[in-house]
Amino acid sequence: MCGLAFATTMGVTLSINYLIDSYHEISGDAIVTVIIVRNTMSFAISYGITPWLTNLGYKNCFISAACISVATSSVCFIMIKYGKGLRVRSAGKYHAMVSLDQAKQEME
């Protein structure tokens, strides 16, 4: 349990650092998106935990929660394998967004 909690905490920290390093110019917008996803997941789990516990029982509820946690934490392996290619493919869109933001700032 301790290892899973540590891995999840480090995963969140590393993913935000990766995001800021990869997309520095739009990191503010990207962090807002990450926070919205995080808060939505937090709300969904806290909203659904009572029926989940009632229907499955403690043991099966926490086993399924652990499986979901492992699945979401293992997304890092997808990014390790395909992250560079995804960044290369999104470079044009990233530069267009940065140029648009800079043009808006110059007009203000």
Biopython code that builds the backbone (N, CA, C, O; Angstrom):
import numpy as np
from Bio.PDB.StructureBuilder import StructureBuilder

atoms = [
    (1, "MET", "N", (0.819, -1.181, 0.000)),
    (1, "MET", "CA", (0.000, 0.000, 0.000)),
    (1, "MET", "C", (0.873, 1.258, 0.000)),
    (1, "MET", "O", (0.584, 2.224, -0.705)),
    (2, "CYS", "N", (1.923, 1.233, 0.784)),
    (2, "CYS", "CA", (2.822, 2.382, 0.851)),
    (2, "CYS", "C", (3.492, 2.614, -0.505)),
    (2, "CYS", "O", (3.623, 3.753, -0.953)),
    (3, "GLY", "N", (3.910, 1.532, -1.148)),
    (3, "GLY", "CA", (4.560, 1.652, -2.450)),
    (3, "GLY", "C", (3.631, 2.224, -3.501)),
    (3, "GLY", "O", (4.046, 3.033, -4.331)),
    (4, "LEU", "N", (2.362, 1.803, -3.468)),
    (4, "LEU", "CA", (1.387, 2.314, -4.423)),
    (4, "LEU", "C", (1.128, 3.801, -4.195)),
    (4, "LEU", "O", (1.034, 4.573, -5.149)),
    (5, "ALA", "N", (1.013, 4.198, -2.933)),
    (5, "ALA", "CA", (0.793, 5.614, -2.620)),
    (5, "ALA", "C", (1.996, 6.454, -3.045)),
    (5, "ALA", "O", (1.833, 7.543, -3.595)),
    (6, "PHE", "N", (3.198, 5.950, -2.792)),
    (6, "PHE", "CA", (4.407, 6.668, -3.195)),
    (6, "PHE", "C", (4.487, 6.781, -4.714)),
    (6, "PHE", "O", (4.805, 7.846, -5.244)),
    (7, "ALA", "N", (4.200, 5.687, -5.414)),
    (7, "ALA", "CA", (4.264, 5.694, -6.872)),
    (7, "ALA", "C", (3.234, 6.648, -7.468)),
    (7, "ALA", "O", (3.522, 7.342, -8.443)),
    (8, "THR", "N", (2.050, 6.685, -6.894)),
    (8, "THR", "CA", (1.017, 7.590, -7.388)),
    (8, "THR", "C", (1.418, 9.044, -7.167)),
    (8, "THR", "O", (1.250, 9.879, -8.056)),
    (9, "THR", "N", (1.943, 9.345, -5.993)),
    (9, "THR", "CA", (2.379, 10.711, -5.700)),
    (9, "THR", "C", (3.508, 11.137, -6.636)),
    (9, "THR", "O", (3.494, 12.249, -7.164)),
    (10, "MET", "N", (4.469, 10.267, -6.837)),
    (10, "MET", "CA", (5.575, 10.593, -7.737)),
    (10, "MET", "C", (5.093, 10.698, -9.176)),
    (10, "MET", "O", (5.589, 11.527, -9.939)),
    (11, "GLY", "N", (4.136, 9.867, -9.549)),
    (11, "GLY", "CA", (3.596, 9.921, -10.904)),
    (11, "GLY", "C", (2.944, 11.253, -11.207)),
    (11, "GLY", "O", (3.121, 11.804, -12.293)),
    (12, "VAL", "N", (2.191, 11.771, -10.254)),
    (12, "VAL", "CA", (1.545, 13.072, -10.444)),
    (12, "VAL", "C", (2.597, 14.168, -10.561)),
    (12, "VAL", "O", (2.518, 15.014, -11.451)),
    (13, "THR", "N", (3.570, 14.155, -9.675)),
    (13, "THR", "CA", (4.622, 15.171, -9.701)),
    (13, "THR", "C", (5.416, 15.111, -11.001)),
    (13, "THR", "O", (5.679, 16.141, -11.622)),
    (14, "LEU", "N", (5.790, 13.921, -11.405)),
    (14, "LEU", "CA", (6.569, 13.776, -12.635)),
    (14, "LEU", "C", (5.761, 14.155, -13.867)),
    (14, "LEU", "O", (6.304, 14.739, -14.805)),
    (15, "SER", "N", (4.475, 13.831, -13.880)),
    (15, "SER", "CA", (3.670, 14.172, -15.052)),
    (15, "SER", "C", (3.502, 15.679, -15.194)),
    (15, "SER", "O", (3.508, 16.197, -16.311)),
    (16, "ILE", "N", (3.354, 16.384, -14.089)),
    (16, "ILE", "CA", (3.238, 17.845, -14.172)),
    (16, "ILE", "C", (4.568, 18.460, -14.602)),
    (16, "ILE", "O", (4.578, 19.407, -15.389)),
    (17, "ASN", "N", (5.684, 17.943, -14.105)),
    (17, "ASN", "CA", (6.998, 18.434, -14.553)),
    (17, "ASN", "C", (7.209, 18.166, -16.036)),
    (17, "ASN", "O", (7.732, 19.019, -16.753)),
    (18, "TYR", "N", (6.808, 16.995, -16.497)),
    (18, "TYR", "CA", (6.910, 16.635, -17.912)),
    (18, "TYR", "C", (6.070, 17.592, -18.754)),
    (18, "TYR", "O", (6.505, 18.050, -19.810)),
    (19, "LEU", "N", (4.876, 17.885, -18.280)),
    (19, "LEU", "CA", (3.983, 18.792, -18.986)),
    (19, "LEU", "C", (4.588, 20.183, -19.110)),
    (19, "LEU", "O", (4.572, 20.774, -20.190)),
    (20, "ILE", "N", (5.115, 20.701, -18.024)),
    (20, "ILE", "CA", (5.694, 22.048, -18.036)),
    (20, "ILE", "C", (6.942, 22.095, -18.910)),
    (20, "ILE", "O", (7.140, 23.063, -19.645)),
    (21, "ASP", "N", (7.785, 21.068, -18.842)),
    (21, "ASP", "CA", (8.995, 21.047, -19.665)),
    (21, "ASP", "C", (8.675, 20.908, -21.144)),
    (21, "ASP", "O", (9.344, 21.520, -21.977)),
    (22, "SER", "N", (7.669, 20.116, -21.488)),
    (22, "SER", "CA", (7.357, 19.869, -22.892)),
    (22, "SER", "C", (6.584, 21.010, -23.533)),
    (22, "SER", "O", (6.825, 21.346, -24.692)),
    (23, "TYR", "N", (5.666, 21.605, -22.800)),
    (23, "TYR", "CA", (4.795, 22.641, -23.348)),
    (23, "TYR", "C", (4.876, 23.888, -22.473)),
    (23, "TYR", "O", (3.887, 24.311, -21.874)),
    (24, "HIS", "N", (6.062, 24.461, -22.413)),
    (24, "HIS", "CA", (6.324, 25.571, -21.496)),
    (24, "HIS", "C", (5.429, 26.779, -21.753)),
    (24, "HIS", "O", (4.914, 27.378, -20.808)),
    (25, "GLU", "N", (5.240, 27.139, -23.001)),
    (25, "GLU", "CA", (4.506, 28.366, -23.334)),
    (25, "GLU", "C", (3.024, 28.297, -22.972)),
    (25, "GLU", "O", (2.407, 29.331, -22.718)),
    (26, "ILE", "N", (2.447, 27.107, -22.946)),
    (26, "ILE", "CA", (1.023, 26.980, -22.608)),
    (26, "ILE", "C", (0.838, 26.157, -21.335)),
    (26, "ILE", "O", (-0.205, 25.536, -21.133)),
    (27, "SER", "N", (1.846, 26.158, -20.491)),
    (27, "SER", "CA", (1.793, 25.318, -19.291)),
    (27, "SER", "C", (0.678, 25.737, -18.337)),
    (27, "SER", "O", (0.116, 24.889, -17.645)),
    (28, "GLY", "N", (0.351, 27.015, -18.287)),
    (28, "GLY", "CA", (-0.735, 27.463, -17.413)),
    (28, "GLY", "C", (-2.067, 26.850, -17.805)),
    (28, "GLY", "O", (-2.795, 26.335, -16.956)),
    (29, "ASP", "N", (-2.388, 26.907, -19.104)),
    (29, "ASP", "CA", (-3.628, 26.297, -19.588)),
    (29, "ASP", "C", (-3.619, 24.790, -19.381)),
    (29, "ASP", "O", (-4.639, 24.197, -19.027)),
    (30, "ALA", "N", (-2.471, 24.178, -19.603)),
    (30, "ALA", "CA", (-2.372, 22.727, -19.462)),
    (30, "ALA", "C", (-2.541, 22.295, -18.010)),
    (30, "ALA", "O", (-3.177, 21.276, -17.740)),
    (31, "ILE", "N", (-1.983, 23.050, -17.081)),
    (31, "ILE", "CA", (-2.120, 22.701, -15.663)),
    (31, "ILE", "C", (-3.571, 22.852, -15.217)),
    (31, "ILE", "O", (-4.055, 22.059, -14.410)),
    (32, "VAL", "N", (-4.269, 23.863, -15.736)),
    (32, "VAL", "CA", (-5.693, 24.009, -15.419)),
    (32, "VAL", "C", (-6.461, 22.778, -15.890)),
    (32, "VAL", "O", (-7.339, 22.286, -15.182)),
    (33, "THR", "N", (-6.135, 22.278, -17.079)),
    (33, "THR", "CA", (-6.783, 21.070, -17.587)),
    (33, "THR", "C", (-6.488, 19.876, -16.695)),
    (33, "THR", "O", (-7.390, 19.093, -16.397)),
    (34, "VAL", "N", (-5.248, 19.724, -16.267)),
    (34, "VAL", "CA", (-4.881, 18.620, -15.376)),
    (34, "VAL", "C", (-5.645, 18.722, -14.060)),
    (34, "VAL", "O", (-6.119, 17.713, -13.539)),
    (35, "ILE", "N", (-5.768, 19.924, -13.523)),
    (35, "ILE", "CA", (-6.482, 20.112, -12.256)),
    (35, "ILE", "C", (-7.964, 19.787, -12.415)),
    (35, "ILE", "O", (-8.563, 19.192, -11.519)),
    (36, "ILE", "N", (-8.563, 20.170, -13.543)),
    (36, "ILE", "CA", (-9.973, 19.851, -13.779)),
    (36, "ILE", "C", (-10.183, 18.345, -13.836)),
    (36, "ILE", "O", (-11.127, 17.827, -13.239)),
    (37, "VAL", "N", (-9.312, 17.638, -14.548)),
    (37, "VAL", "CA", (-9.427, 16.176, -14.625)),
    (37, "VAL", "C", (-9.244, 15.558, -13.248)),
    (37, "VAL", "O", (-9.999, 14.664, -12.865)),
    (38, "ARG", "N", (-8.247, 16.024, -12.499)),
    (38, "ARG", "CA", (-7.997, 15.490, -11.159)),
    (38, "ARG", "C", (-9.187, 15.711, -10.237)),
    (38, "ARG", "O", (-9.604, 14.796, -9.527)),
    (39, "ASN", "N", (-9.735, 16.920, -10.244)),
    (39, "ASN", "CA", (-10.865, 17.217, -9.370)),
    (39, "ASN", "C", (-12.123, 16.457, -9.783)),
    (39, "ASN", "O", (-12.911, 16.054, -8.927)),
    (40, "THR", "N", (-12.315, 16.258, -11.083)),
    (40, "THR", "CA", (-13.460, 15.476, -11.546)),
    (40, "THR", "C", (-13.349, 14.032, -11.082)),
    (40, "THR", "O", (-14.334, 13.446, -10.632)),
    (41, "MET", "N", (-12.159, 13.455, -11.189)),
    (41, "MET", "CA", (-11.962, 12.081, -10.713)),
    (41, "MET", "C", (-12.156, 11.999, -9.208)),
    (41, "MET", "O", (-12.745, 11.039, -8.712)),
    (42, "SER", "N", (-11.673, 12.982, -8.483)),
    (42, "SER", "CA", (-11.833, 12.998, -7.035)),
    (42, "SER", "C", (-13.305, 13.078, -6.655)),
    (42, "SER", "O", (-13.754, 12.372, -5.752)),
    (43, "PHE", "N", (-14.059, 13.934, -7.340)),
    (43, "PHE", "CA", (-15.491, 14.040, -7.070)),
    (43, "PHE", "C", (-16.205, 12.737, -7.397)),
    (43, "PHE", "O", (-17.045, 12.275, -6.625)),
    (44, "ALA", "N", (-15.872, 12.141, -8.545)),
    (44, "ALA", "CA", (-16.547, 10.909, -8.958)),
    (44, "ALA", "C", (-16.317, 9.785, -7.956)),
    (44, "ALA", "O", (-17.240, 9.035, -7.637)),
    (45, "ILE", "N", (-15.100, 9.669, -7.465)),
    (45, "ILE", "CA", (-14.806, 8.606, -6.500)),
    (45, "ILE", "C", (-15.508, 8.874, -5.176)),
    (45, "ILE", "O", (-16.093, 7.962, -4.593)),
    (46, "SER", "N", (-15.458, 10.110, -4.693)),
    (46, "SER", "CA", (-16.105, 10.400, -3.413)),
    (46, "SER", "C", (-17.626, 10.314, -3.522)),
    (46, "SER", "O", (-18.289, 9.950, -2.551)),
    (47, "TYR", "N", (-18.185, 10.638, -4.674)),
    (47, "TYR", "CA", (-19.628, 10.554, -4.877)),
    (47, "TYR", "C", (-20.089, 9.102, -4.983)),
    (47, "TYR", "O", (-21.161, 8.749, -4.491)),
    (48, "GLY", "N", (-19.284, 8.271, -5.621)),
    (48, "GLY", "CA", (-19.698, 6.895, -5.866)),
    (48, "GLY", "C", (-19.208, 5.875, -4.867)),
    (48, "GLY", "O", (-19.531, 4.695, -5.004)),
    (49, "ILE", "N", (-18.434, 6.279, -3.858)),
    (49, "ILE", "CA", (-17.834, 5.294, -2.954)),
    (49, "ILE", "C", (-18.873, 4.592, -2.085)),
    (49, "ILE", "O", (-18.728, 3.400, -1.810)),
    (50, "THR", "N", (-19.916, 5.295, -1.643)),
    (50, "THR", "CA", (-20.911, 4.663, -0.774)),
    (50, "THR", "C", (-21.680, 3.560, -1.494)),
    (50, "THR", "O", (-21.769, 2.452, -0.965)),
    (51, "PRO", "N", (-22.247, 3.814, -2.689)),
    (51, "PRO", "CA", (-22.907, 2.701, -3.381)),
    (51, "PRO", "C", (-21.931, 1.600, -3.783)),
    (51, "PRO", "O", (-22.286, 0.422, -3.818)),
    (52, "TRP", "N", (-20.719, 1.992, -4.082)),
    (52, "TRP", "CA", (-19.692, 1.031, -4.457)),
    (52, "TRP", "C", (-19.416, 0.088, -3.288)),
    (52, "TRP", "O", (-19.375, -1.129, -3.467)),
    (53, "LEU", "N", (-19.226, 0.647, -2.096)),
    (53, "LEU", "CA", (-19.008, -0.168, -0.892)),
    (53, "LEU", "C", (-20.225, -1.027, -0.572)),
    (53, "LEU", "O", (-20.087, -2.199, -0.220)),
    (54, "THR", "N", (-21.409, -0.449, -0.694)),
    (54, "THR", "CA", (-22.635, -1.167, -0.362)),
    (54, "THR", "C", (-22.839, -2.365, -1.281)),
    (54, "THR", "O", (-23.220, -3.442, -0.821)),
    (55, "ASN", "N", (-22.592, -2.187, -2.561)),
    (55, "ASN", "CA", (-22.853, -3.261, -3.526)),
    (55, "ASN", "C", (-21.750, -4.309, -3.581)),
    (55, "ASN", "O", (-22.037, -5.486, -3.800)),
    (56, "LEU", "N", (-20.506, -3.914, -3.388)),
    (56, "LEU", "CA", (-19.396, -4.856, -3.532)),
    (56, "LEU", "C", (-18.846, -5.364, -2.210)),
    (56, "LEU", "O", (-18.272, -6.452, -2.164)),
    (57, "GLY", "N", (-19.005, -4.617, -1.157)),
    (57, "GLY", "CA", (-18.361, -4.963, 0.106)),
    (57, "GLY", "C", (-16.977, -4.337, 0.155)),
    (57, "GLY", "O", (-16.449, -3.880, -0.858)),
    (58, "TYR", "N", (-16.397, -4.326, 1.359)),
    (58, "TYR", "CA", (-15.104, -3.651, 1.541)),
    (58, "TYR", "C", (-13.984, -4.290, 0.732)),
    (58, "TYR", "O", (-13.227, -3.596, 0.054)),
    (59, "LYS", "N", (-13.881, -5.596, 0.802)),
    (59, "LYS", "CA", (-12.767, -6.280, 0.142)),
    (59, "LYS", "C", (-12.793, -6.051, -1.365)),
    (59, "LYS", "O", (-11.796, -5.608, -1.937)),
    (60, "ASN", "N", (-13.908, -6.343, -2.011)),
    (60, "ASN", "CA", (-13.981, -6.203, -3.466)),
    (60, "ASN", "C", (-13.922, -4.744, -3.912)),
    (60, "ASN", "O", (-13.408, -4.441, -4.989)),
    (61, "CYS", "N", (-14.447, -3.847, -3.087)),
    (61, "CYS", "CA", (-14.378, -2.424, -3.416)),
    (61, "CYS", "C", (-12.931, -1.950, -3.445)),
    (61, "CYS", "O", (-12.519, -1.267, -4.382)),
    (62, "PHE", "N", (-12.167, -2.306, -2.437)),
    (62, "PHE", "CA", (-10.787, -1.840, -2.391)),
    (62, "PHE", "C", (-9.893, -2.577, -3.382)),
    (62, "PHE", "O", (-8.901, -2.018, -3.849)),
    (63, "ILE", "N", (-10.229, -3.817, -3.706)),
    (63, "ILE", "CA", (-9.485, -4.514, -4.763)),
    (63, "ILE", "C", (-9.725, -3.822, -6.100)),
    (63, "ILE", "O", (-8.781, -3.590, -6.855)),
    (64, "SER", "N", (-10.976, -3.491, -6.398)),
    (64, "SER", "CA", (-11.256, -2.811, -7.663)),
    (64, "SER", "C", (-10.661, -1.400, -7.679)),
    (64, "SER", "O", (-10.194, -0.940, -8.720)),
    (65, "ALA", "N", (-10.675, -0.712, -6.533)),
    (65, "ALA", "CA", (-10.051, 0.615, -6.467)),
    (65, "ALA", "C", (-8.548, 0.518, -6.708)),
    (65, "ALA", "O", (-7.968, 1.370, -7.381)),
    (66, "ALA", "N", (-7.921, -0.516, -6.163)),
    (66, "ALA", "CA", (-6.483, -0.708, -6.387)),
    (66, "ALA", "C", (-6.198, -1.002, -7.854)),
    (66, "ALA", "O", (-5.213, -0.510, -8.403)),
    (67, "CYS", "N", (-7.049, -1.797, -8.493)),
    (67, "CYS", "CA", (-6.857, -2.098, -9.916)),
    (67, "CYS", "C", (-7.007, -0.838, -10.768)),
    (67, "CYS", "O", (-6.246, -0.629, -11.713)),
    (68, "ILE", "N", (-7.982, -0.008, -10.435)),
    (68, "ILE", "CA", (-8.159, 1.254, -11.162)),
    (68, "ILE", "C", (-6.947, 2.157, -10.952)),
    (68, "ILE", "O", (-6.483, 2.807, -11.888)),
    (69, "SER", "N", (-6.441, 2.195, -9.735)),
    (69, "SER", "CA", (-5.266, 3.015, -9.437)),
    (69, "SER", "C", (-4.040, 2.531, -10.201)),
    (69, "SER", "O", (-3.280, 3.338, -10.736)),
    (70, "VAL", "N", (-3.849, 1.224, -10.252)),
    (70, "VAL", "CA", (-2.714, 0.672, -11.003)),
    (70, "VAL", "C", (-2.864, 0.989, -12.488)),
    (70, "VAL", "O", (-1.886, 1.329, -13.153)),
    (71, "ALA", "N", (-4.086, 0.878, -13.010)),
    (71, "ALA", "CA", (-4.313, 1.166, -14.427)),
    (71, "ALA", "C", (-4.020, 2.627, -14.752)),
    (71, "ALA", "O", (-3.368, 2.924, -15.754)),
    (72, "THR", "N", (-4.501, 3.541, -13.909)),
    (72, "THR", "CA", (-4.239, 4.958, -14.184)),
    (72, "THR", "C", (-2.777, 5.317, -13.968)),
    (72, "THR", "O", (-2.242, 6.193, -14.648)),
    (73, "SER", "N", (-2.134, 4.648, -13.028)),
    (73, "SER", "CA", (-0.714, 4.928, -12.784)),
    (73, "SER", "C", (0.177, 4.360, -13.879)),
    (73, "SER", "O", (1.289, 4.846, -14.087)),
    (74, "SER", "N", (-0.297, 3.340, -14.579)),
    (74, "SER", "CA", (0.534, 2.718, -15.603)),
    (74, "SER", "C", (0.480, 3.454, -16.939)),
    (74, "SER", "O", (1.105, 3.018, -17.906)),
    (75, "VAL", "N", (-0.247, 4.547, -17.008)),
    (75, "VAL", "CA", (-0.258, 5.360, -18.222)),
    (75, "VAL", "C", (1.142, 5.889, -18.522)),
    (75, "VAL", "O", (1.459, 6.194, -19.671)),
    (76, "CYS", "N", (1.972, 5.997, -17.499)),
    (76, "CYS", "CA", (3.337, 6.490, -17.710)),
    (76, "CYS", "C", (4.099, 5.609, -18.690)),
    (76, "CYS", "O", (4.951, 6.102, -19.430)),
    (77, "PHE", "N", (3.803, 4.312, -18.706)),
    (77, "PHE", "CA", (4.505, 3.422, -19.632)),
    (77, "PHE", "C", (4.125, 3.727, -21.080)),
    (77, "PHE", "O", (4.954, 3.595, -21.981)),
    (78, "ILE", "N", (2.887, 4.132, -21.305)),
    (78, "ILE", "CA", (2.464, 4.544, -22.644)),
    (78, "ILE", "C", (3.225, 5.802, -23.055)),
    (78, "ILE", "O", (3.663, 5.927, -24.198)),
    (79, "MET", "N", (3.377, 6.734, -22.108)),
    (79, "MET", "CA", (4.099, 7.966, -22.420)),
    (79, "MET", "C", (5.589, 7.707, -22.641)),
    (79, "MET", "O", (6.219, 8.381, -23.456)),
    (80, "ILE", "N", (6.149, 6.747, -21.930)),
    (80, "ILE", "CA", (7.558, 6.409, -22.145)),
    (80, "ILE", "C", (7.754, 5.885, -23.560)),
    (80, "ILE", "O", (8.729, 6.232, -24.227)),
    (81, "LYS", "N", (6.826, 5.050, -24.018)),
    (81, "LYS", "CA", (6.962, 4.438, -25.336)),
    (81, "LYS", "C", (6.581, 5.396, -26.469)),
    (81, "LYS", "O", (7.290, 5.482, -27.471)),
    (82, "TYR", "N", (5.467, 6.115, -26.317)),
    (82, "TYR", "CA", (4.933, 6.912, -27.419)),
    (82, "TYR", "C", (5.009, 8.423, -27.202)),
    (82, "TYR", "O", (4.584, 9.180, -28.075)),
    (83, "GLY", "N", (5.531, 8.880, -26.076)),
    (83, "GLY", "CA", (5.519, 10.302, -25.750)),
    (83, "GLY", "C", (6.256, 11.179, -26.738)),
    (83, "GLY", "O", (5.758, 12.238, -27.121)),
    (84, "LYS", "N", (7.434, 10.756, -27.154)),
    (84, "LYS", "CA", (8.216, 11.574, -28.082)),
    (84, "LYS", "C", (7.496, 11.711, -29.414)),
    (84, "LYS", "O", (7.441, 12.802, -29.983)),
    (85, "GLY", "N", (6.950, 10.626, -29.908)),
    (85, "GLY", "CA", (6.204, 10.685, -31.166)),
    (85, "GLY", "C", (4.977, 11.574, -31.075)),
    (85, "GLY", "O", (4.662, 12.307, -32.013)),
    (86, "LEU", "N", (4.285, 11.509, -29.944)),
    (86, "LEU", "CA", (3.117, 12.370, -29.748)),
    (86, "LEU", "C", (3.520, 13.840, -29.712)),
    (86, "LEU", "O", (2.821, 14.689, -30.266)),
    (87, "ARG", "N", (4.638, 14.143, -29.065)),
    (87, "ARG", "CA", (5.111, 15.531, -29.021)),
    (87, "ARG", "C", (5.514, 16.018, -30.404)),
    (87, "ARG", "O", (5.230, 17.160, -30.767)),
    (88, "VAL", "N", (6.171, 15.164, -31.179)),
    (88, "VAL", "CA", (6.586, 15.549, -32.534)),
    (88, "VAL", "C", (5.358, 15.827, -33.394)),
    (88, "VAL", "O", (5.325, 16.806, -34.139)),
    (89, "ARG", "N", (4.338, 14.954, -33.287)),
    (89, "ARG", "CA", (3.130, 15.151, -34.085)),
    (89, "ARG", "C", (2.325, 16.374, -33.654)),
    (89, "ARG", "O", (1.635, 16.982, -34.473)),
    (90, "SER", "N", (2.407, 16.735, -32.389)),
    (90, "SER", "CA", (1.625, 17.881, -31.911)),
    (90, "SER", "C", (2.410, 19.190, -31.959)),
    (90, "SER", "O", (1.896, 20.226, -31.538)),
    (91, "ALA", "N", (3.631, 19.164, -32.459)),
    (91, "ALA", "CA", (4.474, 20.371, -32.464)),
    (91, "ALA", "C", (3.854, 21.491, -33.289)),
    (91, "ALA", "O", (3.873, 22.646, -32.865)),
    (92, "GLY", "N", (3.309, 21.176, -34.447)),
    (92, "GLY", "CA", (2.697, 22.205, -35.287)),
    (92, "GLY", "C", (1.518, 22.866, -34.606)),
    (92, "GLY", "O", (1.380, 24.089, -34.639)),
    (93, "LYS", "N", (0.668, 22.066, -33.990)),
    (93, "LYS", "CA", (-0.495, 22.607, -33.282)),
    (93, "LYS", "C", (-0.053, 23.438, -32.078)),
    (93, "LYS", "O", (-0.642, 24.475, -31.777)),
    (94, "TYR", "N", (0.994, 22.967, -31.394)),
    (94, "TYR", "CA", (1.525, 23.705, -30.240)),
    (94, "TYR", "C", (2.031, 25.074, -30.662)),
    (94, "TYR", "O", (1.709, 26.077, -30.025)),
    (95, "HIS", "N", (2.820, 25.128, -31.731)),
    (95, "HIS", "CA", (3.367, 26.406, -32.191)),
    (95, "HIS", "C", (2.255, 27.337, -32.682)),
    (95, "HIS", "O", (2.351, 28.553, -32.511)),
    (96, "ALA", "N", (1.208, 26.784, -33.289)),
    (96, "ALA", "CA", (0.079, 27.613, -33.719)),
    (96, "ALA", "C", (-0.634, 28.214, -32.513)),
    (96, "ALA", "O", (-1.020, 29.382, -32.543)),
    (97, "MET", "N", (-0.812, 27.430, -31.453)),
    (97, "MET", "CA", (-1.457, 27.942, -30.240)),
    (97, "MET", "C", (-0.614, 29.028, -29.589)),
    (97, "MET", "O", (-1.143, 30.037, -29.126)),
    (98, "VAL", "N", (0.696, 28.821, -29.554)),
    (98, "VAL", "CA", (1.589, 29.822, -28.961)),
    (98, "VAL", "C", (1.551, 31.108, -29.778)),
    (98, "VAL", "O", (1.495, 32.200, -29.211)),
    (99, "SER", "N", (1.582, 30.992, -31.097)),
    (99, "SER", "CA", (1.531, 32.186, -31.955)),
    (99, "SER", "C", (0.218, 32.935, -31.777)),
    (99, "SER", "O", (0.202, 34.165, -31.744)),
    (100, "LEU", "N", (-0.884, 32.198, -31.661)),
    (100, "LEU", "CA", (-2.186, 32.825, -31.454)),
    (100, "LEU", "C", (-2.239, 33.550, -30.114)),
    (100, "LEU", "O", (-2.752, 34.666, -30.030)),
    (101, "ASP", "N", (-1.714, 32.922, -29.070)),
    (101, "ASP", "CA", (-1.679, 33.571, -27.755)),
    (101, "ASP", "C", (-0.813, 34.828, -27.770)),
    (101, "ASP", "O", (-1.177, 35.845, -27.179)),
    (102, "GLN", "N", (0.335, 34.757, -28.448)),
    (102, "GLN", "CA", (1.211, 35.927, -28.523)),
    (102, "GLN", "C", (0.558, 37.053, -29.313)),
    (102, "GLN", "O", (0.711, 38.224, -28.967)),
    (103, "ALA", "N", (-0.171, 36.703, -30.376)),
    (103, "ALA", "CA", (-0.860, 37.728, -31.164)),
    (103, "ALA", "C", (-1.959, 38.392, -30.339)),
    (103, "ALA", "O", (-2.159, 39.603, -30.437)),
    (104, "LYS", "N", (-2.667, 37.616, -29.535)),
    (104, "LYS", "CA", (-3.710, 38.184, -28.674)),
    (104, "LYS", "C", (-3.105, 39.116, -27.632)),
    (104, "LYS", "O", (-3.676, 40.165, -27.331)),
    (105, "GLN", "N", (-1.958, 38.743, -27.083)),
    (105, "GLN", "CA", (-1.308, 39.584, -26.076)),
    (105, "GLN", "C", (-0.807, 40.887, -26.684)),
    (105, "GLN", "O", (-0.852, 41.931, -26.033)),
    (106, "GLU", "N", (-0.333, 40.837, -27.919)),
    (106, "GLU", "CA", (0.152, 42.047, -28.579)),
    (106, "GLU", "C", (-0.989, 43.000, -28.897)),
    (106, "GLU", "O", (-0.793, 44.216, -28.900)),
    (107, "MET", "N", (-2.180, 42.470, -29.164)),
    (107, "MET", "CA", (-3.334, 43.314, -29.483)),
    (107, "MET", "C", (-3.881, 44.001, -28.238)),
    (107, "MET", "O", (-4.532, 45.041, -28.343)),
    (108, "GLU", "N", (-3.630, 43.442, -27.076)),
    (108, "GLU", "CA", (-4.141, 44.022, -25.829)),
    (108, "GLU", "C", (-3.261, 45.099, -25.386)),
    (108, "GLU", "O", (-3.514, 45.719, -24.354)),
]
sb = StructureBuilder()
sb.init_structure("model")
sb.init_model(0)
sb.init_chain("A")
sb.init_seg("    ")
for serial, (resi, resn, name, xyz) in enumerate(atoms, 1):
    if name == "N":
        sb.init_residue(resn, " ", resi, " ")
    sb.init_atom(name, np.array(xyz, "f"), 0.0, 1.0, " ", f" {name:<3s}", serial, name[0])
structure = sb.get_structure()
